[in-house]
Amino acid sequence: MTALAISAASLAAAVGLRAILLGPQNATGLSATTFPALIIATLYAGPRWGWATLAAALVAGFWAPLTTAVGVSNGAVIAMFTVSAVLTIVVSSSLREALLRLDEANAAQGKAQKALEATEARFRALADSAPILMWVTRTDGKREFANQAYVDFLGDSFQTALDFDWRKVLHPDDLPRILQEQVAGEASRRQFTLEARFLRHDGEYRWVRSVSQPRWGPDGAFAGFVGVGYDFTDARRAEEDLKRINDLLAERVEEALAERDEAEAALQRAQKLEAVGQLTGGVAHDFNNLLTVVIGALDLMQRHPSDEARRERMIEAALGAARRGERLTQQLLAFSRRQALKPEPVQVDALLKDSEALLRRAVGEAVRLVIAPSAPEAVVSLDPSQFEAAIMNLVVNARDATPAGGMIRIETLPVRLEARQVEALEAGDYLCVAVHDTGSGMDAATIGRAFEPFFTTKPPGRGTGLGLSQVYGFTHQSGGAATVDSAPGKGASVCLYLPRIAGDAAAIVDALPARADRGPMQRVLLVEDDAQVAELVEAMLRDLGHEVRRAEHADAALAILRAGETFDLMLTDLIMPGDKSGVDLAREAVALRAGLPVILSSGYTGEVLLAAEDAPWPLLRKPYGSQQLANTIAQVIRPAPEK
């Protein structure tokens, strides 16, 4: 442009020289030839060269009049020329600026276009190199971009891929769900995810997980979605395989655990059998002795029915043996912690005093026994026979652990316990019954197993390990807890914590039911499936002066009731053949005969009695005698009002 400006200036100088040579009559030729030079110089070189060109033209124009003595008219022409030239330069400068800005804008647009093309090329290269499916949709859902993986999945051309309807390759089982989820996702204009099986171009269904993200225009308006999808078939298959493996492993683990539990159960059974084997000289021997007395007595009575004196002695012997057998059975049930206790309010101090003679005989002369009751007003609800058995077990254990010259001390003490101060007992008033000895004591490991059934530290043949187990079972069934405090060489102390009954001890004990006498005759419906038991109970009822009608099971009893026979009382076994228990029979019988008194009876223990515990009728536990039967009948039969 500098060369053009120099050329324009040279042209202006030439024009001025021409005007001088031609004379003033051609002075107007100055404007005709100078203006194009001004425009060219200003547009191509800028205003500075335009002004330079004008100056050169003016110098040439003013030289002519001085040389040719041109008049005033030539000056006027020069003035008009100057004004026109200035305007020409100003307009040309503005035009030049506009043209320069246009050139810059065109250059910037070209540069931006090249940058956009480069960016799109990089995005396309990046998108096509990605191993996942990528696409961009418009607001109407049509795709305006798809990468190479997307096209390759369909196995078709790029344009066909953009216009392809994905519903055609969706697995039929996934189609309804995906359509519903897609409509909801697009309507939300938020990111959403879909998982479905799609038919690939090779004919194989592949699991594809797609994630669609909304995109927005520069003005913030919704512009469509950007989506990516990846094939996770292998991962899903691996997940399913892992799940199958986990299920199989879980089954194997369950089988292994079951085998382990079975092995442990077998080991426990073996240990129990071994322990039970140790009882051969004890429990089995005692039962054989009891059976010998019973069988022998009955045999002698059968052989000599007319010998009344012998018969009375044999009856007493058989009854005594049977009662000892009952106590032994109760102890064995207590060992397993399933004994059905018969609790009643008891003054423990008085009970210990009554048992003192028996306890001293059990201890012997080598060890001193001290009984120091300190709670004469304390009353506890417990089974007296089981309490006596528990104290006897503790005393015998203490005797075996105490050397000659030692001492065993039994004491009672009323205590107030905070919650969980002793095991899991609730806060309240308790009676502590403690048995102390000065024996060899126990270490921590032995204390931890002291209450385990069949665990014993005594030599074979001298202990079964059932003593402390019975104590533990009895105490917990009575609502209390048992603790052991001992150390090697320091003796041992076993404490039984039993919940106390609030109130005056004498009043509570006096409130116990008295021994029932023979009451008025009652018509009794006896329901018992065991023929021998039924015959014996019928005999006891008749001996008490009652009239009896027997039924072998629940349906037979209901048939008798529906036939219209009336009864004053129904005595039914709890467990009987058929689909009805004694509780079921009692409910239906009361529905048929409103107000019918019912007594339940059972020789079972443990969970079998749960239904009876929730029933409103009393439970008479087997074995029982005439007096127990009479007492229970007296409790449920209300005497008729006097007329």
C-alpha positions in Angstrom: 0.0 0.0 0.0 3.0 2.3 0.5 3.9 1.9 -3.2 0.3 2.7 -4.2 0.5 5.9 -2.0 3.8 7.0 -3.7 2.2 6.3 -7.1 -0.8 8.4 -6.1 1.4 11.3 -4.9 3.4 11.0 -8.2 0.2 11.1 -10.1 -0.9 14.3 -8.3 2.4 15.9 -8.9 2.2 15.1 -12.6 -1.3 16.6 -12.7 -0.1 19.8 -11.1 2.8 20.0 -13.6 0.4 19.4 -16.4 -1.7 22.3 -15.2 1.3 24.6 -15.2 2.3 23.7 -18.7 -1.2 23.9 -20.1 -2.0 27.2 -18.4 -4.9 28.5 -16.3 -7.5 27.7 -18.9 -7.1 24.0 -18.1 -6.8 24.4 -14.3 -10.0 22.5 -13.8 -8.2 19.4 -15.1 -6.5 19.4 -11.8 -9.6 18.1 -10.0 -10.4 15.7 -12.8 -7.1 13.9 -12.5 -6.3 14.5 -8.7 -9.5 13.1 -7.1 -8.9 9.5 -8.2 -5.4 9.8 -6.9 -6.7 11.1 -3.5 -9.2 8.2 -3.2 -6.6 5.6 -4.2 -4.0 7.0 -1.8 -6.5 7.3 1.1 -8.1 3.9 0.6 -5.0 1.9 0.1 -2.4 3.9 2.2 -4.5 5.7 4.7 -5.5 9.3 5.4 -1.9 10.4 5.9 -0.9 9.6 2.3 -4.2 11.2 1.1 -3.3 14.4 2.8 0.2 14.1 1.3 -1.2 13.7 -2.1 -3.5 16.7 -1.7 -0.6 18.8 -0.5 1.4 17.8 -3.6 -1.6 18.7 -5.9 -2.1 22.1 -4.2 1.6 23.0 -4.5 1.4 22.1 -8.2 -1.9 24.1 -8.5 -0.6 27.3 -6.8 2.6 27.3 -8.9 0.7 27.7 -12.1 -0.9 31.1 -11.3 2.5 32.6 -10.3 4.0 31.5 -13.5 1.2 32.4 -15.9 -0.1 35.4 -13.9 -3.5 33.8 -13.7 -6.1 36.1 -12.1 -8.4 35.7 -9.1 -10.7 33.3 -10.9 -8.0 30.6 -10.8 -7.7 31.0 -7.0 -11.4 30.4 -6.5 -11.1 27.3 -8.5 -8.2 26.2 -6.3 -10.3 26.9 -3.1 -13.2 24.8 -4.3 -10.9 22.1 -5.3 -9.3 22.1 -1.8 -12.7 21.8 -0.1 -13.8 19.0 -2.4 -10.4 17.2 -1.9 -10.7 17.4 1.9 -14.2 15.9 1.8 -13.0 13.3 -0.5 -10.2 12.3 1.9 -12.6 12.2 4.9 -15.1 10.1 3.1 -12.4 7.8 1.8 -10.9 7.5 5.3 -14.3 6.4 6.7 -14.8 4.0 3.8 -11.3 2.7 4.4 -12.0 2.1 8.1 -15.2 0.3 7.2 -13.4 -1.8 4.7 -10.6 -2.6 7.2 -13.2 -3.7 9.8 -15.0 -5.8 7.3 -11.7 -7.4 6.3 -10.9 -8.1 10.0 -14.4 -9.5 10.6 -14.0 -11.8 7.5 -10.6 -12.8 8.8 -12.0 -13.6 12.3 -14.9 -15.5 10.8 -12.6 -17.5 8.7 -10.4 -18.2 11.7 -13.4 -19.2 13.8 -14.6 -21.4 11.0 -11.3 -23.1 10.8 -11.2 -23.5 14.6 -14.8 -24.9 14.6 -13.9 -27.3 11.9 -10.8 -28.4 13.8 -12.8 -28.8 17.0 -15.5 -30.8 15.3 -12.8 -32.9 13.7 -11.2 -33.5 17.1 -14.6 -34.3 18.7 -15.4 -36.6 15.8 -12.0 -38.3 16.1 -12.5 -38.6 19.9 -16.1 -39.8 19.7 -15.2 -42.3 16.9 -12.3 -43.7 18.9 -14.4 -44.2 22.0 -15.4 -47.9 22.6 -18.9 -46.8 23.7 -21.9 -45.7 21.8 -22.4 -41.9 21.7 -25.2 -39.8 20.2 -26.8 -36.4 20.3 -30.6 -35.8 19.9 -32.7 -32.8 19.1 -35.7 -31.6 21.1 -37.9 -33.8 18.9 -35.9 -36.9 19.8 -34.2 -37.3 16.4 -30.5 -38.0 16.4 -28.2 -35.4 14.8 -25.0 -37.1 15.7 -23.7 -40.6 16.3 -20.2 -42.0 16.7 -18.6 -44.9 14.9 -19.3 -47.4 17.7 -23.0 -46.5 17.4 -22.9 -47.1 13.6 -20.9 -50.3 14.0 -23.4 -51.7 16.5 -26.2 -51.4 14.0 -23.9 -52.5 11.1 -25.3 -49.8 8.7 -24.4 -46.4 7.3 -24.1 -43.2 9.2 -27.3 -41.6 7.9 -29.3 -44.8 8.4 -28.0 -45.0 12.0 -29.3 -41.5 12.7 -32.7 -42.4 11.4 -32.9 -45.9 12.9 -35.8 -46.8 15.2 -34.3 -48.6 18.2 -37.6 -50.2 19.1 -37.0 -52.6 16.2 -34.0 -54.2 18.0 -35.2 -54.1 21.6 -35.8 -57.4 23.2 -39.5 -58.1 23.4 -39.4 -58.7 27.1 -37.7 -55.3 27.7 -39.7 -53.2 25.2 -42.7 -52.2 27.4 -40.5 -51.3 30.4 -38.0 -49.3 28.3 -40.7 -47.3 26.5 -42.2 -46.4 29.8 -38.9 -45.4 31.4 -37.7 -43.5 28.3 -40.9 -41.4 28.1 -40.6 -40.6 31.9 -36.9 -39.8 31.6 -37.2 -37.5 28.6 -40.2 -35.7 30.1 -38.2 -35.0 33.3 -35.4 -33.3 31.3 -33.0 -34.8 33.8 -30.3 -37.4 33.5 -31.8 -40.9 33.3 -30.5 -44.4 32.8 -31.9 -47.3 30.8 -30.8 -51.0 30.8 -32.1 -53.4 28.2 -31.1 -56.0 25.6 -30.5 -54.8 22.1 -30.1 -57.0 18.9 -26.6 -56.3 17.5 -26.0 -56.5 13.7 -24.5 -60.0 14.1 -27.8 -61.3 15.5 -26.8 -61.5 19.2 -28.7 -59.7 22.0 -26.4 -57.6 24.1 -27.1 -55.8 27.4 -26.6 -52.0 26.9 -26.7 -49.5 29.7 -27.4 -46.0 28.4 -27.1 -42.7 30.3 -28.8 -39.6 28.8 -27.9 -36.1 29.9 -30.0 -33.0 28.9 -28.2 -30.3 26.9 -29.0 -26.6 26.9 -28.5 -23.9 24.3 -26.7 -20.6 24.8 -29.9 -18.9 25.7 -30.6 -21.6 28.3 -33.3 -23.3 26.3 -33.6 -27.1 26.2 -31.8 -28.4 23.1 -32.1 -32.2 23.4 -30.0 -35.0 25.0 -26.5 -36.2 24.9 -26.3 -40.0 25.4 -23.7 -42.6 25.9 -24.2 -46.4 26.0 -21.9 -49.2 26.8 -22.2 -52.9 26.4 -22.1 -54.6 29.8 -23.2 -58.1 28.7 -20.0 -59.6 30.0 -20.2 -57.8 33.3 -23.8 -58.9 33.7 -22.9 -62.5 32.8 -20.1 -62.3 35.3 -22.5 -60.9 37.9 -25.0 -63.7 37.2 -22.2 -66.2 37.4 -21.0 -64.7 40.6 -24.5 -64.8 41.9 -24.8 -68.4 41.0 -21.5 -69.1 42.6 -22.6 -67.2 45.7 -25.9 -69.1 45.8 -23.9 -72.4 45.3 -21.5 -71.3 47.9 -24.3 -70.3 50.3 -25.8 -73.8 49.7 -22.5 -75.4 50.4 -22.0 -73.2 53.5 -25.5 -74.1 54.7 -24.7 -77.8 54.0 -21.4 -77.4 55.8 -23.1 -75.6 58.7 -25.8 -78.2 58.8 -23.1 -80.9 58.8 -21.2 -79.1 61.5 -24.4 -78.6 63.5 -25.2 -82.3 63.0 -21.7 -83.2 64.1 -21.9 -80.9 67.1 -25.3 -82.4 67.9 -23.9 -85.9 67.5 -21.0 -84.9 69.7 -23.3 -83.4 72.3 -25.5 -86.5 72.2 -22.4 -88.7 72.5 -21.2 -86.6 75.5 -24.7 -86.7 77.0 -24.8 -90.4 76.4 -21.4 -90.8 78.0 -22.6 -88.7 80.9 -25.8 -90.6 81.1 -23.7 -93.8 81.1 -22.1 -92.4 84.2 -25.5 -92.3 85.8 -25.9 -96.1 85.5 -24.8 -96.7 89.1 -27.0 -93.8 90.3 -30.2 -93.0 88.5 -30.7 -96.4 86.8 -29.8 -98.1 90.1 -32.3 -96.0 92.0 -35.0 -96.6 89.4 -34.4 -100.3 89.5 -34.6 -100.3 93.3 -37.9 -98.3 93.1 -39.3 -100.7 90.5 -38.2 -103.7 92.5 -40.1 -102.4 95.5 -43.2 -101.6 93.4 -43.2 -104.8 91.4 -42.3 -106.9 94.5 -45.0 -105.3 96.6 -47.7 -105.8 93.9 -46.6 -109.4 93.3 -46.8 -110.2 97.0 -50.3 -108.6 97.2 -51.4 -110.6 94.2 -50.0 -113.9 95.8 -51.5 -113.2 99.2 -54.7 -111.2 98.7 -56.1 -112.3 102.1 -53.1 -111.2 104.2 -54.3 -107.7 105.1 -51.3 -106.8 107.3 -48.9 -107.7 104.5 -51.0 -105.9 102.0 -51.0 -102.7 104.0 -47.2 -102.8 104.3 -46.7 -103.5 100.6 -49.1 -100.7 99.7 -47.1 -98.3 101.8 -43.8 -99.5 100.4 -45.1 -99.2 96.8 -46.5 -95.7 97.4 -43.2 -94.6 99.0 -41.2 -96.0 96.1 -43.5 -94.3 93.6 -43.2 -91.0 95.3 -39.4 -91.3 95.4 -39.6 -92.0 91.7 -41.7 -88.9 91.1 -39.0 -86.8 93.0 -36.3 -88.4 90.9 -38.1 -87.6 87.7 -38.6 -84.0 88.8 -34.9 -83.7 89.5 -34.0 -85.1 86.1 -36.4 -82.7 84.4 -34.8 -79.9 86.4 -31.4 -80.9 85.2 -32.6 -80.3 81.6 -34.3 -77.0 82.8 -37.7 -78.2 81.6 -39.2 -79.1 84.9 -42.7 -77.8 85.3 -42.4 -76.1 88.7 -45.2 -75.9 91.3 -44.4 -72.5 92.9 -46.1 -71.3 96.1 -45.2 -68.6 98.6 -42.6 -70.0 101.0 -40.7 -68.6 104.0 -37.2 -69.8 103.0 -35.8 -69.5 106.5 -38.5 -71.8 107.9 -37.9 -74.2 105.0 -34.2 -74.3 105.7 -34.9 -75.0 109.3 -37.1 -77.9 108.4 -34.4 -79.3 106.1 -31.6 -78.9 108.6 -31.6 -82.4 109.9 -31.5 -83.9 106.4 -28.7 -81.6 105.3 -26.6 -82.4 108.4 -26.9 -86.1 107.6 -25.8 -85.4 104.0 -22.7 -83.5 105.2 -21.6 -86.0 107.8 -19.3 -85.5 110.8 -16.1 -84.6 109.0 -17.3 -81.2 107.9 -19.1 -78.6 110.1 -22.4 -77.2 108.8 -23.6 -73.8 109.9 -27.1 -72.6 108.9 -27.5 -68.9 109.5 -30.9 -67.6 108.2 -31.2 -63.8 108.4 -34.5 -63.1 106.5 -37.4 -64.4 108.6 -39.9 -62.1 106.9 -38.8 -62.8 103.4 -41.3 -64.8 101.3 -40.4 -66.2 97.9 -42.6 -67.9 95.3 -40.9 -71.2 94.5 -41.3 -75.0 94.3 -40.3 -76.2 97.8 -39.2 -79.6 96.7 -37.0 -78.2 93.9 -35.5 -75.6 96.3 -34.7 -78.4 98.8 -33.1 -80.4 96.0 -31.1 -77.4 94.9 -29.7 -76.7 98.4 -29.0 -80.4 98.8 -27.0 -80.4 95.5 -25.0 -77.3 96.6 -24.3 -78.8 100.0 -23.2 -82.1 98.6 -20.9 -80.4 96.1 -19.4 -78.3 98.9 -18.9 -81.4 101.1 -17.0 -83.1 98.3 -14.8 -80.1 97.8 -14.1 -79.4 101.5 -11.5 -81.4 103.4 -12.0 -82.8 106.8 -12.2 -80.1 109.5 -13.6 -77.5 107.0 -16.9 -75.7 107.2 -20.0 -75.2 105.0 -22.2 -72.2 105.8 -25.7 -71.6 104.5 -27.1 -68.1 105.0 -30.0 -65.9 103.7 -29.9 -62.2 103.3 -32.6 -59.8 101.9 -31.0 -57.5 99.2 -32.0 -54.7 96.9 -30.5 -55.0 93.4 -30.2 -52.4 90.7 -31.0 -53.3 87.1 -28.5 -55.8 85.7 -26.4 -55.7 88.9 -26.6 -59.5 88.9 -26.8 -61.0 85.3 -29.9 -59.7 83.6 -32.1 -59.4 86.6 -34.4 -56.4 86.8 -34.1 -53.9 89.7 -36.1 -55.0 92.8 -36.1 -56.8 96.1 -34.5 -60.3 96.2 -33.5 -62.9 98.7 -29.9 -64.1 98.5 -29.5 -67.7 99.6 -25.7 -68.4 99.8 -23.8 -71.6 100.3 -20.1 -71.0 101.3 -17.4 -73.6 101.8 -13.7 -73.7 102.7 -12.8 -76.2 100.0 -10.3 -76.2 97.2 -12.1 -73.6 95.1 -12.3 -73.2 91.3 -10.4 -71.3 88.7 -12.0 -69.0 86.1 -12.3 -71.6 83.4 -14.1 -74.0 85.8 -16.4 -71.3 87.0 -17.3 -70.5 83.3 -18.5 -74.0 82.8 -19.8 -74.8 86.3 -23.5 -74.6 85.3 -23.1 -76.6 82.1 -25.1 -79.9 82.1 -22.9 -83.0 82.6 -19.7 -80.9 83.4 -17.9 -82.1 86.4 -14.4 -81.9 87.9 -14.9 -85.0 90.0 -13.2 -88.3 89.2 -15.2 -90.8 87.0 -17.9 -92.5 88.9 -18.1 -89.8 91.6 -20.1 -87.2 89.8 -22.5 -86.7 86.9 -22.3 -82.9 86.5 -26.0 -82.5 87.0 -26.0 -80.9 90.4 -25.2 -77.3 89.6 -27.2 -77.6 86.3 -30.3 -78.4 88.4 -29.6 -75.4 90.6 -29.2 -73.1 87.6 -32.3 -74.4 85.9 -34.4 -74.2 89.1 -33.2 -70.6 89.9 -33.9 -69.2 86.4 -37.3 -70.9 86.2 -38.1 -69.2 89.5 -37.3 -65.8 88.0 -33.9 -65.5 89.7 -30.2 -66.0 89.0 -27.3 -68.0 90.3 -23.7 -66.8 90.6 -20.4 -68.5 91.6 -17.5 -66.7 93.4 -14.4 -68.8 93.9 -10.6 -68.9 93.5 -8.2 -71.8 93.8 -7.5 -72.6 97.5 -10.0 -69.9 98.6 -13.2 -72.0 98.8 -16.4 -71.2 96.8 -19.6 -69.3 97.3 -22.7 -70.0 95.3 -25.5 -67.4 95.7 -29.1 -67.8 94.6 -31.0 -64.6 94.0 -34.7 -65.2 94.2 -37.4 -62.4 93.8 -39.2 -61.6 97.0 -43.0 -61.3 97.4 -44.0 -57.9 98.9 -46.2 -58.1 102.0 -46.5 -59.6 105.4 -45.0 -63.1 105.5 -47.4 -64.5 108.0 -50.4 -63.2 106.0 -49.1 -64.6 102.8 -48.4 -68.0 104.1 -51.8 -68.1 105.9 -53.5 -67.3 102.6 -52.4 -70.6 101.1 -55.3 -72.9 100.2 -56.1 -75.4 102.8 -56.3 -79.1 102.2 -59.6 -79.8 100.5 -62.0 -82.3 101.9 -64.3 -84.6 100.0 -66.8 -82.3 98.3 -70.3 -82.9 97.0 -70.9 -85.4 94.3 -70.2 -84.1 90.8 -70.9 -85.5 87.4 -67.5 -85.6 85.7 -66.7 -86.0 82.0 -63.2 -87.6 81.9 -61.4 -87.3 78.6 -58.2 -89.5 78.6 -56.7 -91.5 75.7 -54.5 -93.7 77.9 -56.8 -96.6 79.1 -54.8 -97.4 82.2 -54.5 -93.8 83.3 -58.2 -93.3 82.6 -59.2 -96.3 84.7 -57.0 -95.1 87.6 -58.3 -91.5 87.5 -61.9 -92.8 87.2 -61.3 -94.9 90.3 -59.9 -91.9 92.2 -62.9 -89.8 91.1 -65.4 -92.4 92.2 -63.5 -92.8 95.5 -64.0 -89.1 96.0 -67.7 -89.6 95.5 -68.1 -88.4 92.0 -70.0 -89.9 89.0 -67.8 -90.4 85.9 -68.4 -90.7 82.2 -65.3 -91.5 80.1 -64.3 -90.5 76.5 -61.2 -91.5 74.7 -60.6 -88.3 72.6 -61.9 -84.8 71.9 -64.4 -85.8 69.2 -66.0 -88.4 71.4 -66.3 -85.9 74.3 -68.0 -83.4 72.0 -70.4 -86.0 70.7 -71.4 -86.8 74.2 -72.0 -83.1 75.0 -74.0 -82.6 71.8 -76.1 -85.6 72.7 -77.5 -83.5 75.6 -75.9 -85.1 78.6 -75.1 -82.6 81.4 -72.0 -82.5 83.5 -70.7 -80.5 86.4 -67.1 -80.7 85.4 -64.8 -81.8 82.5 -61.3 -83.2 83.2 -59.4 -83.6 80.0 -55.9 -84.6 79.0 -53.9 -81.8 77.2 -52.4 -83.9 74.4 -54.6 -86.4 72.6 -54.9 -88.2 69.3 -56.5 -86.3 66.5 -56.4 -82.6 65.4 -57.8 -81.2 68.7 -55.9 -80.7 71.9 -57.4 -80.4 75.4 -57.4 -76.6 75.1 -59.4 -76.9 71.8 -61.8 -79.3 73.4 -62.3 -77.0 76.4 -63.1 -74.0 74.2 -65.7 -75.9 72.1 -67.1 -77.6 75.3 -67.6 -74.2 77.0 -69.2 -72.9 73.8 -71.7 -75.8 74.0 -72.2 -75.6 77.8 -71.6 -72.1 79.0 -70.0 -72.0 82.4 -68.8 -75.6 82.3 -65.8 -75.9 84.7 -62.7 -77.5 83.1 -59.5 -79.0 84.4 -56.6 -79.6 82.1 -54.2 -82.4 82.8 -50.8 -83.3 81.3 -47.6 -85.2 82.0 -45.7 -83.2 79.3 -43.2 -80.4 80.1 -41.6 -77.5 78.3 -43.0 -75.9 75.1 -46.0 -78.4 75.0 -47.6 -76.5 77.9 -47.5 -73.1 76.3 -51.0 -73.4 75.0 -52.2 -74.4 78.5 -50.4 -71.5 80.2 -52.5 -69.0 78.1 -55.8 -70.8 78.8 -58.2 -69.7 81.6 -58.4 -73.2 83.1 -56.2 -74.8 85.7 -53.5 -77.4 84.8 -53.2 -80.5 86.9 -49.8 -82.0 86.3 -49.2 -85.7 86.2 -48.5 -87.7 88.3 -51.0 -86.6 90.9 -52.9 -88.3 93.8 -56.4 -88.2 95.1 -55.7 -85.3 97.4 -54.2 -83.1 94.6 -57.2 -84.0 92.4 -59.6 -83.1 95.2 -57.9 -79.8 95.8 -58.0 -78.9 92.1 -61.7 -79.8 91.9 -62.5 -77.7 95.0 -60.8 -74.7 93.3 -63.0 -74.9 90.1 -66.3 -76.0 91.6 -68.2 -73.3 93.4 -70.6 -74.5 96.1 -74.3 -74.0 95.2 -76.0 -71.2 97.1 -78.2 -72.2 100.0 -81.9 -71.9 99.4 
